[in-house]
Amino acid sequence: MHVYEVIRRPVITEKSYDAADFENKFTFEVDMRANKLQIKDAVETAFNVTVEDVRVLVVPAKTGRVGRRKVVRKSPWKKAIVTLVPGDSIQYFEGV
């Protein structure tokens, strides 16, 4: 998998902004096939920072009902919480 195919988008929520401001942790939606080492390399290459830790979790699918059938409204996706070395920052999250 190519480095620029790993990161899909930043996750922009109030909780992710607080983590970025106070704990130097940044949240991204990543490809389901990516592992921690690939995520670390992708963030370091794309944003020119040093990554200290990577935490990964899979957000489960959201289901709904149509009559008696269960349908998938939103498919599952993988979230990565990346902790940077103190002093590093990603400019994309600042000033928004």
Backbone torsions as a table, in degrees:
resi	resn	phi	psi	omega
1	MET	NA	134.2	-179.5
2	HIS	-72.6	152.8	-175.1
3	VAL	-60.5	-39.4	-177.0
4	TYR	-82.5	-0.3	174.5
5	GLU	-93.7	-9.6	-175.5
6	VAL	-75.2	-51.7	-177.7
7	ILE	-84.8	125.9	178.5
8	ARG	-94.4	-49.6	-178.8
9	ARG	-165.7	157.5	172.0
10	PRO	-78.4	147.7	175.9
11	VAL	-92.6	116.0	-174.1
12	ILE	-110.1	100.3	176.5
13	THR	-137.3	171.5	177.2
14	GLU	-63.3	-39.9	-179.5
15	LYS	-65.3	-40.4	179.4
16	SER	-69.7	-34.7	175.8
17	TYR	-65.2	-42.0	177.6
18	ASP	-63.6	-40.9	178.4
19	ALA	-65.3	-37.0	179.1
20	ALA	-68.9	-39.6	-177.9
21	ASP	-73.1	-46.4	-170.3
22	PHE	-98.5	-28.3	-174.1
23	GLU	-118.1	-1.2	179.8
24	ASN	60.4	39.3	178.3
25	LYS	-115.6	133.8	-177.5
26	PHE	-122.2	140.9	-172.4
27	THR	-113.0	134.0	-179.7
28	PHE	-134.4	150.5	165.9
29	GLU	-88.8	129.4	-176.6
30	VAL	-123.2	168.4	178.3
31	ASP	-64.9	144.3	-177.5
32	MET	-64.9	-24.9	-177.5
33	ARG	-87.0	-8.2	-174.6
34	ALA	-77.1	143.9	174.8
35	ASN	-108.4	-179.3	-174.2
36	LYS	-62.9	-39.7	-179.5
37	LEU	-66.0	-39.9	178.0
38	GLN	-66.8	-38.5	178.4
39	ILE	-65.5	-43.0	178.6
40	LYS	-60.5	-47.2	178.9
41	ASP	-62.1	-40.1	-178.6
42	ALA	-65.6	-43.4	-179.5
43	VAL	-68.3	-42.0	179.5
44	GLU	-65.1	-37.9	179.8
45	THR	-72.9	-45.1	-174.4
46	ALA	-71.6	-37.7	-172.4
47	PHE	-112.8	-1.2	177.1
48	ASN	56.9	51.6	178.5
49	VAL	-129.2	173.1	176.2
50	THR	-109.9	125.1	-177.4
51	VAL	-93.6	131.8	178.7
52	GLU	-93.8	-41.9	-175.4
53	ASP	-150.6	149.7	176.5
54	VAL	-130.3	127.2	174.5
55	ARG	-117.4	136.7	-173.7
56	VAL	-127.2	140.2	173.6
57	LEU	-147.0	153.8	178.1
58	VAL	-104.0	121.2	177.9
59	VAL	-82.2	122.8	-174.2
60	PRO	-69.7	162.2	179.3
61	ALA	-67.5	150.2	174.6
62	LYS	-101.3	128.1	-177.0
63	THR	-110.9	157.4	176.0
64	GLY	-138.5	-173.8	-179.3
65	ARG	-129.5	142.3	170.5
66	VAL	-129.2	102.3	-174.1
67	GLY	68.2	-121.8	178.2
68	ARG	-97.8	-6.5	-177.1
69	ARG	-89.3	144.6	171.7
70	LYS	-93.8	133.6	179.2
71	VAL	-124.9	154.5	178.4
72	VAL	-91.8	116.9	178.8
73	ARG	-84.4	-36.9	180.0
74	LYS	-141.6	127.5	-175.7
75	SER	-74.4	161.3	-179.8
76	PRO	-68.7	153.6	178.4
77	TRP	-145.4	161.0	-175.8
78	LYS	-105.0	133.8	-179.7
79	LYS	-115.4	137.7	177.6
80	ALA	-122.0	130.4	175.4
81	ILE	-108.1	114.6	-172.8
82	VAL	-107.2	124.7	176.2
83	THR	-99.5	128.5	-179.6
84	LEU	-98.3	160.4	176.6
85	VAL	-65.4	142.8	177.8
86	PRO	-55.3	132.5	-177.9
87	GLY	104.7	-25.2	176.8
88	ASP	-88.7	152.9	178.5
89	SER	-154.9	157.5	176.3
90	ILE	-105.0	123.0	-174.2
91	GLN	-69.1	-22.2	-178.7
92	TYR	-60.5	-32.1	-175.9
93	PHE	-89.7	-11.7	-176.1
94	GLU	-91.5	142.3	174.5
95	GLY	76.7	16.4	-179.5
96	VAL	-99.3	NA	NA
